[in-house]
Amino acid sequence: KLSGTVFGKVNSLKIPKLDFEFGDKIKFTGNFASRNLAKFGEEILNIKADKFQSSIKNLQDIFPGFKVPTNLVNIGNFTFSGNFDGYIGDFVSYGKFTTDLGIANTDINLNFRNGNTKATYSGALELVDFELGTIIGIPDLKQVNLKTVLRNGVGLTWESLNADLTANLESAVFKNNVYRNLNFNGNFNNSLLDGKLK
């Protein structure tokens, strides 16, 4: 289902006030602009989402070239409101994700076109009652309330992760215990924290 006014050629579409549904895979309301849609790997998207509903699995079903770290599939269904600018594998995004695991407010620059281990990233992330352990492979880690700023990030796998990190863990549930007010400033490298923890 599609409604809106379309401008431009197929390879460079602009659709203000777009309402779109693709079965039960995608629902979108907002503004859409693009370039190089017919050139696989060179697609550029400029999207302002009032409401975007889908899941990583659904996106991969529709766009076989859409590759993300395997653990991100675990976020399940999500709703996003905000902006997305750039390539599918190299973009800037800010807005609010409401997922099956919790809420994530993001302001992120992410490039994983060279693979997960060489991915680069920076930005800010706030998690609200988020089941972070499901994504990073620590099942005992449950609801996390966290504000972070990442700089000079490289690697999206647990083994390759390396980033300068400032974090304020307001609260987290680990093995049924609640921990509060943990602050960290330093570097996170290959599962090793190196910095100051308060």
TASULGI-V485928 format. One record per residue. N is the residue number from 0. D_FIRST is the distance of its C-alpha to the first C-alpha in whole Angstrom. Layout:
BEGIN
N | D_FIRST
N | D_FIRST
END
This chain:
BEGIN
0 | 0
1 | 4
2 | 7
3 | 10
4 | 14
5 | 14
6 | 18
7 | 20
8 | 20
9 | 18
10 | 20
11 | 20
12 | 17
13 | 17
14 | 14
15 | 16
16 | 14
17 | 11
18 | 8
19 | 6
20 | 5
21 | 7
22 | 8
23 | 11
24 | 12
25 | 10
26 | 9
27 | 10
28 | 12
29 | 14
30 | 16
31 | 15
32 | 18
33 | 19
34 | 22
35 | 23
36 | 20
37 | 21
38 | 24
39 | 24
40 | 26
41 | 26
42 | 22
43 | 23
44 | 20
45 | 21
46 | 18
47 | 19
48 | 17
49 | 17
50 | 15
51 | 14
52 | 14
53 | 15
54 | 18
55 | 21
56 | 20
57 | 17
58 | 17
59 | 20
60 | 18
61 | 15
62 | 18
63 | 21
64 | 23
65 | 22
66 | 26
67 | 27
68 | 30
69 | 30
70 | 31
71 | 28
72 | 26
73 | 28
74 | 26
75 | 23
76 | 20
77 | 20
78 | 18
79 | 19
80 | 20
81 | 22
82 | 22
83 | 22
84 | 24
85 | 25
86 | 25
87 | 23
88 | 26
89 | 28
90 | 27
91 | 28
92 | 26
93 | 27
94 | 25
95 | 25
96 | 24
97 | 24
98 | 24
99 | 25
100 | 29
101 | 29
102 | 28
103 | 29
104 | 29
105 | 29
106 | 30
107 | 31
108 | 31
109 | 31
110 | 31
111 | 31
112 | 31
113 | 34
114 | 34
115 | 34
116 | 38
117 | 38
118 | 35
119 | 36
120 | 35
121 | 36
122 | 35
123 | 35
124 | 33
125 | 34
126 | 33
127 | 33
128 | 34
129 | 33
130 | 33
131 | 35
132 | 37
133 | 34
134 | 33
135 | 36
136 | 38
137 | 40
138 | 39
139 | 42
140 | 40
141 | 38
142 | 37
143 | 37
144 | 37
145 | 38
146 | 38
147 | 39
148 | 39
149 | 39
150 | 41
151 | 41
152 | 39
153 | 39
154 | 38
155 | 35
156 | 37
157 | 40
158 | 43
159 | 42
160 | 41
161 | 43
162 | 42
163 | 44
164 | 43
165 | 44
166 | 42
167 | 43
168 | 42
169 | 43
170 | 42
171 | 42
172 | 42
173 | 44
174 | 46
175 | 45
176 | 47
177 | 46
178 | 47
179 | 47
180 | 47
181 | 47
182 | 47
183 | 47
184 | 48
185 | 48
186 | 47
187 | 45
188 | 46
189 | 45
190 | 45
191 | 48
192 | 48
193 | 51
194 | 52
195 | 53
196 | 51
197 | 52
END
